[in-house]
Amino acid sequence: MSAEKTEAIVIRLADFSESSRVVTLYSKDFGKISCLAKGAKRLRSAFDSALDLLSRCGVVLLPRSSGALHLLTEAQLLGRFHPPPRSLNHLYGGYYIAELLDALTEPDDPHPELYDVAVQSLASLSIASNESAPVSDSSPLDARIPILQFELAILREIGQLPDFTTCCLCGTPVTSGSAGRYWVSEGGVICANCGQPEYQHTEVSPGIITIVSRLSDPEQTQLARRLVLQPRQWQEVRRLVTSVICHALGKRPKMLAYLNFK
C-alpha cells in the first residue's frame, strides 16, 4: 500500500522492543490508529523526538490490514503539550483527554471535528509561548471549561450525548430554568412532572440542564468564555456530565480521581 499522511495527537505509548514502540494516535483523517514505530527509542530516528504523549505531529504511515499495526515511518513535531507550571489540573486534564480519546473511540473511525476540538482543548490547557506566569491549582477554573467542552464534544461525536431538550418519558419539552432529573440508563432527562421520589438523587436544579445543553452546542463557543458559576452549580454540572461519561465508558475514568473540579 502507498504511504498516507495526516496530522495526529499521540494519546498512548508502549514499549515494543529495545528500540521500538507501539504508538496510539488520534488522527484527523483516520481516527484512532495504532502504529509500530521502529527505532523510535533511538536518539536519532525518523521521528525526531516527536512522539511524546499529547504532542501533535505530522505523520507518514504505511496502512496495514484490519487488526494489524500500521507502520509509522515518519513523524514531524507540530506542537507539544505545555501545561502551566505547578498546575496539576492542567496536566491531568490533558491526560484525561487522551484517556477519553483512547477509550471512547473506535479504531479507524475518523471524526475530523473531534480531532479539531481535541487540538483546541489541549491548546487551552497549555501555556502560551509568551506567557511565563505560573498558574496555581488553587484557581483551577481555567482548566475546567476546556475539559467540560471536550467531554461534551466527544459524547456528541460518538452519539452518546443525552437529549437535554425533551423528557425521555413523556416527550414534553424541557423548559429553560425548569428542574428535572437525569436518567442515566435512558440517556436523557425527565421533566419535573414525570420525576418520581425514588429518583430524588438524580434531581438537577433549575438552569443546570440549560447550561449543559448550551455548552454542548458547537455554535455556542462564546458562552464558555463568559460562563461564571457558583461552586454548588459547578458540583451539579460535574455530577451530571460525569454520570454521562461513566455510563458511556462503562466505568469511571482513571484520571477523574486526579482532577480538582472544586
Long-range contacts (C-beta under 8 A, 24 or more apart in sequence): 1-62, 1-63, 1-64, 3-60, 3-61, 3-62, 3-73, 4-29, 4-30, 4-60, 4-61, 4-62, 4-63, 5-58, 5-59, 5-60, 6-30, 6-58, 6-59, 6-61, 7-56, 7-57, 7-58, 7-59, 7-78, 7-115, 8-33, 8-56, 8-57, 8-59, 9-54, 9-55, 9-56, 9-57, 9-98, 9-101, 9-115, 9-118, 9-119, 9-122, 10-51, 10-52, 10-53, 10-54, 10-55, 10-57, 11-53, 11-54, 11-98, 11-101, 11-102, 12-53, 12-98, 12-102, 13-51, 13-53, 15-41, 21-51, 22-69, 23-51, 23-72, 24-102, 25-57, 25-59, 26-101, 26-102, 26-105, 26-115, 26-118, 27-59, 27-110, 27-115, 28-110, 28-112, 28-115, 28-116, 29-110, 29-112, 30-108, 30-110, 31-105, 31-106, 31-107, 31-108, 31-109, 31-110, 31-111, 32-101, 32-102, 32-105, 32-106, 32-107, 32-108, 32-109, 33-61, 33-70, 33-107, 33-108, 34-69, 34-70, 34-107, 35-59, 35-61, 35-69, 35-70, 35-71, 35-72, 36-69, 36-70, 36-71, 36-72, 37-72, 37-75, 38-71, 38-72, 40-72, 46-73, 46-74, 46-75, 47-72, 47-74, 47-75, 48-75, 48-76, 48-77, 49-77, 50-75, 50-76, 50-77, 51-75, 52-80, 52-81, 53-81, 53-95, 53-98, 54-80, 54-81, 54-94, 54-95, 54-97, 54-98, 54-122, 55-79, 55-80, 55-81, 56-80, 56-119, 56-122, 66-108, 79-123, 81-122, 81-125, 81-126, 82-126, 82-127, 83-125, 83-126, 83-127, 84-126, 84-127, 84-131, 84-134, 84-135, 85-127, 85-134, 85-135, 86-134, 86-135, 86-136, 86-137, 87-134, 87-135, 87-136, 87-137, 87-140, 87-143, 88-137, 88-258, 88-260, 89-137, 89-140, 89-143, 89-259, 89-260, 90-125, 90-126, 90-135, 90-142, 90-143, 92-255, 92-258, 92-259, 93-125, 93-143, 93-146, 93-147, 93-259, 94-122, 94-125, 94-126, 95-255, 95-258, 96-147, 96-253, 96-255, 96-256, 96-259, 97-121, 97-122, 97-125, 97-147, 97-150, 99-253, 99-254, 99-255, 100-150, 100-151, 100-154, 100-245, 100-249, 100-253, 101-154, 103-249, 103-253, 104-154, 104-158, 104-160, 104-248, 104-249, 105-154, 105-158, 111-157, 113-153, 113-157, 113-218, 114-153, 114-154, 114-157, 117-149, 117-150, 117-153, 117-154, 118-150, 120-146, 121-146, 121-147, 121-149, 121-150, 121-153, 137-260, 140-260, 140-261, 140-262, 143-259, 144-234, 144-261, 145-224, 145-227, 147-259, 148-215, 148-224, 148-237, 148-241, 149-215, 149-224, 151-241, 151-244, 151-245, 152-212, 152-215, 152-216, 152-241, 153-216, 153-218, 155-216, 155-244, 155-245, 155-248, 156-216, 156-218, 158-248, 160-187, 160-244, 160-247, 160-248, 161-216, 161-244, 162-187, 162-188, 162-189, 162-244, 163-187, 163-188, 163-189, 164-188, 164-189, 164-209, 164-210, 164-212, 164-213, 164-216, 165-213, 167-191, 167-193, 167-194, 169-194, 170-194, 174-209, 176-207, 176-210, 177-206, 177-207, 177-210, 178-206, 178-209, 179-203, 179-204, 179-205, 179-206, 180-204, 180-209, 182-209, 182-240, 182-243, 182-244, 184-243, 184-244, 184-247, 185-247, 187-244, 187-247, 204-236, 204-240, 205-233, 205-236, 207-233, 208-233, 208-236, 208-237, 208-240, 209-240, 211-237, 212-237, 212-240, 212-241, 231-262, 234-261, 234-262, 235-261, 235-262
